[in-house]
């Protein structure tokens, strides 16, 4: 059963298209499986639509469409998949060994918002290097589960981390824990070993 959902503010940003695309892909993997967030999102979109409909009409400038298309073209070259990501659709690359019990499969390089997308695979009982965050980190569990020191995150649960939150996520017993993780800006590792391990992959 899904216990951890994205925060309301993250869901609102996602519904408005204001979230960096790679974070939205992590949310889409959760939303695809979560009835409760799907209902919340529909309600948000209806409210947003009603607010737009109540605004007074304004005349558009003649070149508005051309300028918008031009801006969108330069904004992002990351492709949004038509279907939400799943473990089967994502795990088609190569797992890179980064430390005992920890492997990484890059899914998308850093985009213009400084966000990258990775699959992180951790063996049961293994902890990720302790780290703080330079920006938003969103994670959706696609297999197994992990303990972030406070709570257990299981299949399709979402974890959000922001600067100031230091954690040492540890995979719990069972199959390898595989998470889809979007990170904006570099992580802030604690200690030399963590700096070495995370720095090597530009995390
Ligand atoms: Zn949800």
Boltz pocket constraint, residues with backbone or C-beta under 6 A from the ligand:
constraints:
  - pocket:
      binder: B
      contacts: [[A, 2], [A, 4], [A, 5], [A, 6], [A, 30], [A, 31], [A, 34], [A, 36], [A, 37], [A, 38]]
      max_distance: 6.0
